[in-house]
């Protein structure tokens, strides 16, 4: 049965029927509906029948404009990032461009500056056919995914890397965030730390959640209490970050170990410790998720969880071009995990 809501909204204007409407009515993803309508072997016969029956009932007609745009290649892909100051993204771009140049494609870089509205506007612009495919690392404000599904509905291939949306059925290229944070926490425990703080930004991001889970699990596995107040959520403003971390390190029961879940918080921690005359690693041991080439020459050199940024960029681009080669609007629904590396330096003694 077609829901009354869909009847009332759509039957007066059949031109409004699109893949997203079909997906919502059936409780399926946009990707599944798209594949079912193309009679993909990845979709079961029962699901195909449900989708195709509803499409016929609602007189769904594929958008020929979108299809023609998909056939008319721009030979350009877009990379949508929250920032480029982070060395991870700079290295990932190098990996993406290495693959794109080999394929004869141009790469356009778009920055959201951690702003959801900018991300939505950028993805809306792609519906015009400006690019052939999108590599996306979502902003810190991204919670809903309607704007991403809207782009999928226009037959635009999208591959996530690093910061992903778990609920979207497409290729996701990530690193082992849970395991890396677990390893970092366990390492600090083994180095004698009794009070380990976890510094992060954007607690709703998938990478932040997994790193936080790894930190908590390591504490629990070593019979350490997990105190919510030891998780310091910073506001992603340099001055406010400094104040937040300084307040934490001025406490009588201050941290003797810190895990900085993103690169910029490691550097701020160094600045705060210098201002407070706290020795690293004597008073505070520090591990940071960072790809900084200067980590080895900081004073003291920074122990890092170093992500395989270049390899992740290459893997994401390769997945996107695989979909483009098949002229498929939906890359394979898979998760590619490339492990990070704990590199021990002087900041942990």
N, C-alpha and C positions, 0 to 999 in steps of 0.2 A: 504494500500500500504506500502511496505517496503521501507524505505528511501534509496536514492542512496548512501548515506554515509555508511549505514550498508551493503548494497550490495557489495560495493567496498571493504570494509574492511573485511567482513566475508565470503563471498561466495567462496573465494578461499581456505578457510580452515575452514570447518565446526566444527572442534574441538575447535575453539575459541568461539563458541556460548555458553554463560553462562547466568545465571539468571540476572546478572547486565546488559548485553547487551539487553536482552529482556525488562527489566525494563526501560532502557533509551529510547528505541525505542517507547515504549507505553506511556511514561510519567507517569509511576507508580513507587511506591517504590519497593525495592527488596523484602521486607516483603510481600507486596500484591501479587507480582508475585509468590513467593514461595508458599503462601497459595493457590493461584488459581491453581497452578500445582498439588497441593495435594488434590484438590477438597474440600477445607475447607468450612464449612457452614458459615464462617464469610464473605465470598466474594460473591458478587451478581452474578447471572447467566450470566448477560451480560458481566461483567468483566472477569469471568472465560472463556467465549467463546472467547473473544478477545485475551487473553493470550494463550489459548490452540491452537487457530488457527495459531497465529504467531509462536508458538513453533513447530507446525507441518510443517509450510512452511519453516522454517529454519533448520528443522531436528535436533532440540534441543534434546540432550541426557543428562539425569541427570548424574552427576559425581558419579560413583559407589564407587570411592575411598573415597570421602567425606562421602557418606552414610555409608560405612563400618566403618569409623572412628567414626561416631555418634553412631553406635551400639556397638562399642568396648569401653566401659566406662573406663576412667582413674581413676575415683573416686576422681577427683581433680578439683577444680574451681580456677580461677585466679581473683585477685582483683588488678585493675590497678589504681594507685593513683598519683596525682601530687607531694605529699610529705607526710611524716609522722610526721614532727615536729609539725604540726598543731594538737591541741588536739582533734578537731572534728574527724579527720581521725583515730586517735588512738582508740577513743571510738566506731567509726563505725566498725572498724575491730573486736572489741570485740563482737559486735552484730552479725556480719557475722559469726564469728567462733562459736558462741553459736548455730546457726542453722546448720552449716556445720558438727560440731561434732555429733550432734544429728542424722544427716543423714548418718554418717559414711564416710564423705568426708574430704580430705585434702585441705588446703587453701594455695595458693602461692601468695605472695605479690610482685607486680612489681611497681617500681617507675619511673615516666617519668621526674621528676625534672622540670616540667613546659615546657618540650621540645617536640614539635610536632614530630620531627624526631624520637626521642626515642619511642614515643607513636606508631608511624607507624611501627617501627621495632618490637616492642613487639606484636602488633596485627598480624603482618605478621607471626611471629613465631608460633602463636596459630593455624595457618592453618594446621600445621602438625598433629594436634590431641593431642597435649600435655595436653590440659585441656578439660573438658566437657562443660564448660560455663564460662562466663566472667561478672564480676561486674566492671563497668567503671565509673570513675569520670575524666572528660577530662582535659587536660593541659590548661594552660592559653594561649597557642599559637594556640589551635585547632579552626580552622574556617571551613575548608572543612571537608566533611564526607566520602569521597571516600574510605579511608582505613577501615572505620567502615562497610560500605556497602560491601566491598570485603570479610570481615569476615562473614557477614551475608550470603553472597552467598555460603559460604562453610558449611552452615547449623549449624553455631555456635550460640547458644543463648546468647544474650547480654542484660543486664539490667543496666540502668544508675542510679546513685544516686548522689545527691547534685549538681554536675556540669553536666548538661545534654545537649544533642543536640536535640533541639525541632523538627527538621525535620526528625528524625529517628523514625519509627513506632515500638516502643517496650515499655516495662514498664519503667517508670521514677519515682523514689522516691525522693521527694523534701520536703522542708519546705516552709512556707508562707513568702517568702523573701520580697515581695512587702508590705504586711501588717505589717511585723515586722519593716521594715525601716520607714514606715508611723508612726507606734506607737512610735518609738524611737524619730523621729523628732517632733512629736506632744508633747511628754513628755518634751523635751528640751524647746519648745516654752512655755509650761505651767510653766516651772521652771524659766521663765524670760529671756531666751536667745534671743538676737536680731540678731545675726550674726552666723549662724550655717554652719560649713564646713563639707563636705563629703569626706572622704579619702578612696581611693580604689586602687586596682591593677587589671590588665587584664580587661579593660572596655568592651571587647567583650564577656565575659562569661555571660551565661544566668543569673546566680545568681547576678552578678554585675549590669547588666541591670535592673533587677527587683528591687533590693535594691535602685538603683539610682532613678527609677521611683517612688517608694514609698516616698522617701525623697522629690522629687520635688512636688508630689501631696499634701503632707502635708503642705509644704510651701504655695503652691497656695491656698489650702483650708482655710488657715489662713491669706490670703491677704498679703503674703510675696513675694517679688520679687525673682524670681529664677535666680540667677547670675551664668553663666557658670564658672566664675573664682573661685567660692566657691567649685567647685568639683575638688579636688586635685588628679590627677592620678599619683600614685607612681610607680617607675620603678622596683620594686621587687628585689632591691639590698639594703642590710641593711644600708650601708653608704650613698647611694644616697637617700634612704627613709628618713633618719635622716635629711639630708640637705634640702630636699624638704619640710618636715614638719616644720623645724626650720624657713625656709624662710617665710612660711605662717604665723607663729606665731610671727614673728618679724615685721610684717606690722603694721602701725599706726592703721589701722582699722582691727585689728586682730579678729579672731574668739573668741566668748565667749561660744561657744558650738561646740563640735566635735562628729561626728558619724564615727567610724572606721569600714569600711565594712568587714575587715578581722582581725583576732586576732593579728597578728604581728604588725599591725599599732597602736593598742591600747598601746602596750608596748613602741613602739618608741615615741608615743605622751607623755607618762609619762616621758621618759628620756629627751625629748626636754624641757618640762615644768620645770623639775628640773634644767636643765642647764640655762634656761632663768629666773629662780626664779619666775615662774608663779604658782600661787596657784591653785590646783585642790581641790574643785570645785569653789573657790572664784573668780579666774580670768577666768578659762576655765572649763566648765562642759564636761565630757567625757562619751559616751556610746559606747561600742564595741560589735561587733558580736564575741562571744568567748565562748568556753567551758572549759576554763582554770580552773582547780580545785583550783589554787592559786588566782583567782580573788577576793575571799572574804578576803584574807589576804594581798593584796597589800596595799600600803599606799598612798592615801586612797583606800579603797576597790572599785573595779570597777563595775559600773552598766553595765549589759550585756544583750544582746539578746542571750539567751542560746538555741542552736539548739538541737533537740532530736536525737543526733548522734547515740546512741546505738540502739534506736528504728528504725531509718532509715536504719542502717546496717542490722538489723533483717528483716525488711520489704523487702529490696532489695534481700537478700539471699533467703527469702521465695518465692518471685516471680520467681527467677531463678530456684529453685528446683521444683516449680510447673510445669514449662516448661519442665524440665528434666524428671519429672515423666511421663508426657504425651508423652515423646519422640518427643517433638515439637521443631523445630528449631527457632520458633518465639514466645517469650513470648507475653502475651496479650498487645495490644496497649492501655495502660492506664496510668494515672498520679495519683500517691498516694501522698497526701499532709499531712504531719504531722506537726502541728503548733509548733512554737518556743515560748519561754517565756521571757518576760521582767522582769529581776530581778533587783530591785532598790537597790543600795548601795551608799556609801559615795561620789563617784566621781561626782554625780549630786546634792549633797547637801541634 
